[in-house]
Amino acid sequence: MPIAAGRVIIEERYNTAQVERLSVLPQFRRKQIGVQMMQTVEKFIREHHPDVTHIKINAQTHAIPFYEKQGYHVTTPEFMDNYIPHRAMEKNLYGVQK
Ligand SMILES: CC(C)(COP(=O)(O)OP(=O)(O)OC[C@H]1O[C@@H](n2cnc3c(N)ncnc32)[C@H](O)[C@@H]1OP(=O)(O)O)[C@@H](O)C(=O)NCCC(=O)NCCS
């Protein structure tokens, strides 16, 4: 049975990838599985899409600390999506402009 899921949309022409719908089953949360999912996504992008330099996420506001711990930073004020507060976040995969 899968215990976590998510999807990544590669947007080569913008040198970005968008991570969406990341989720871990409640009973498996806070066991570093979300971090492993994000590390797997980043490794996949580095290996298969070298032109992608940035990952973007529309993060649910409550999850911002989870992404900040992995080097993502907030880029927008809060906005509502499907009645849930969100903020856009971004990470430069290579630390500096590539
Ligand atoms: C957000 C989510 C994916 C995190 O997955 P997880 O497996 O529980 O996270 P991890 O155990 O890998 O957490 C890594 C670190 O982030 C922290 N963290 C995780 N979720 C957090 C939260 N909601 N608020 C604050 N810190 C959080 C953990 O404490 C941990 O910190 P540490 O490394 O100092 O111990 C999971 O809580 C989830 O599925 N939530 C419901 C769906 C959702 O909101 N998805 C995000 C949509 S943008």
The ligand as an SDF file (V2000), in Angstrom:
LIG
                    3D

 48 50  0  0  0  0  0  0  0  0999 V2000
    3.3250   18.2060    4.8950 C   0  0  0  0  0  0  0  0  0  0  0  0
    3.6400   16.6930    4.8860 C   0  0  0  0  0  0  0  0  0  0  0  0
    3.7980   16.1890    3.4630 C   0  0  0  0  0  0  0  0  0  0  0  0
    4.9660   16.4990    5.6440 C   0  0  0  0  0  0  0  0  0  0  0  0
    5.3160   15.1130    5.5770 O   0  0  0  0  0  0  0  0  0  0  0  0
    6.0210   14.3680    6.8040 P   0  0  0  0  0  0  0  0  0  0  0  0
    6.4780   13.0340    6.3290 O   0  0  0  0  0  0  0  0  0  0  0  0
    5.1340   14.4010    7.9940 O   0  0  0  0  0  0  0  0  0  0  0  0
    7.2620   15.3270    7.0900 O   0  0  0  0  0  0  0  0  0  0  0  0
    8.7070   14.9070    7.6490 P   0  0  0  0  0  0  0  0  0  0  0  0
    8.5660   13.9270    8.7550 O   0  0  0  0  0  0  0  0  0  0  0  0
    9.5660   14.4930    6.4940 O   0  0  0  0  0  0  0  0  0  0  0  0
    9.1710   16.3120    8.2550 O   0  0  0  0  0  0  0  0  0  0  0  0
   10.4400   16.8930    8.0180 C   0  0  0  0  0  0  0  0  0  0  0  0
   10.6010   18.0610    8.9530 C   0  0  0  0  0  0  0  0  0  0  0  0
    9.5570   19.0260    8.7490 O   0  0  0  0  0  0  0  0  0  0  0  0
    8.8070   19.2030    9.9520 C   0  0  0  0  0  0  0  0  0  0  0  0
    7.4050   19.3030    9.6220 N   0  0  0  0  0  0  0  0  0  0  0  0
    6.6740   18.4280    8.8920 C   0  0  0  0  0  0  0  0  0  0  0  0
    5.4000   18.8670    8.7830 N   0  0  0  0  0  0  0  0  0  0  0  0
    5.3490   20.0250    9.4630 C   0  0  0  0  0  0  0  0  0  0  0  0
    4.3030   20.9520    9.7230 C   0  0  0  0  0  0  0  0  0  0  0  0
    3.0550   20.7720    9.2440 N   0  0  0  0  0  0  0  0  0  0  0  0
    4.5900   22.0610   10.4610 N   0  0  0  0  0  0  0  0  0  0  0  0
    5.8420   22.2610   10.9500 C   0  0  0  0  0  0  0  0  0  0  0  0
    6.8810   21.4170   10.7310 N   0  0  0  0  0  0  0  0  0  0  0  0
    6.6260   20.3180   10.0000 C   0  0  0  0  0  0  0  0  0  0  0  0
    9.0700   17.9620   10.7800 C   0  0  0  0  0  0  0  0  0  0  0  0
    8.9010   18.2120   12.1550 O   0  0  0  0  0  0  0  0  0  0  0  0
   10.5040   17.6570   10.4190 C   0  0  0  0  0  0  0  0  0  0  0  0
   11.3830   18.4840   11.1640 O   0  0  0  0  0  0  0  0  0  0  0  0
   12.8150   17.9110   11.6950 P   0  0  0  0  0  0  0  0  0  0  0  0
   13.5730   17.4770   10.4730 O   0  0  0  0  0  0  0  0  0  0  0  0
   13.4100   19.0810   12.4040 O   0  0  0  0  0  0  0  0  0  0  0  0
   12.4810   16.7510   12.5790 O   0  0  0  0  0  0  0  0  0  0  0  0
    2.5360   15.9150    5.6450 C   0  0  0  0  0  0  0  0  0  0  0  0
    2.3330   16.4920    6.9140 O   0  0  0  0  0  0  0  0  0  0  0  0
    1.1930   15.8530    4.9140 C   0  0  0  0  0  0  0  0  0  0  0  0
    0.9750   14.9680    4.0800 O   0  0  0  0  0  0  0  0  0  0  0  0
    0.2820   16.7880    5.2540 N   0  0  0  0  0  0  0  0  0  0  0  0
   -1.0600   16.8010    4.6460 C   0  0  0  0  0  0  0  0  0  0  0  0
   -1.0280   17.1990    3.1870 C   0  0  0  0  0  0  0  0  0  0  0  0
   -0.3180   18.4970    2.9940 C   0  0  0  0  0  0  0  0  0  0  0  0
   -0.5630   19.4980    3.6670 O   0  0  0  0  0  0  0  0  0  0  0  0
    0.6030   18.4970    2.0180 N   0  0  0  0  0  0  0  0  0  0  0  0
    1.3740   19.6840    1.6730 C   0  0  0  0  0  0  0  0  0  0  0  0
    0.6770   20.3750    0.5850 C   0  0  0  0  0  0  0  0  0  0  0  0
    1.5790   21.8180    0.1070 S   0  0  0  0  0  0  0  0  0  0  0  0
  1  2  1  0
  2  3  1  0
  2  4  1  0
  2 36  1  0
  4  5  1  0
  5  6  1  0
  6  7  2  0
  6  8  1  0
  6  9  1  0
  9 10  1  0
 10 11  2  0
 10 12  1  0
 10 13  1  0
 13 14  1  0
 14 15  1  0
 15 16  1  0
 15 30  1  0
 16 17  1  0
 17 18  1  0
 17 28  1  0
 18 19  1  0
 18 27  1  0
 19 20  2  0
 20 21  1  0
 21 22  1  0
 21 27  2  0
 22 23  1  0
 22 24  2  0
 24 25  1  0
 25 26  2  0
 26 27  1  0
 28 29  1  0
 28 30  1  0
 30 31  1  0
 31 32  1  0
 32 33  2  0
 32 34  1  0
 32 35  1  0
 36 37  1  0
 36 38  1  0
 38 39  2  0
 38 40  1  0
 40 41  1  0
 41 42  1  0
 42 43  1  0
 43 44  2  0
 43 45  1  0
 45 46  1  0
 46 47  1  0
 47 48  1  0
M  END
$$$$
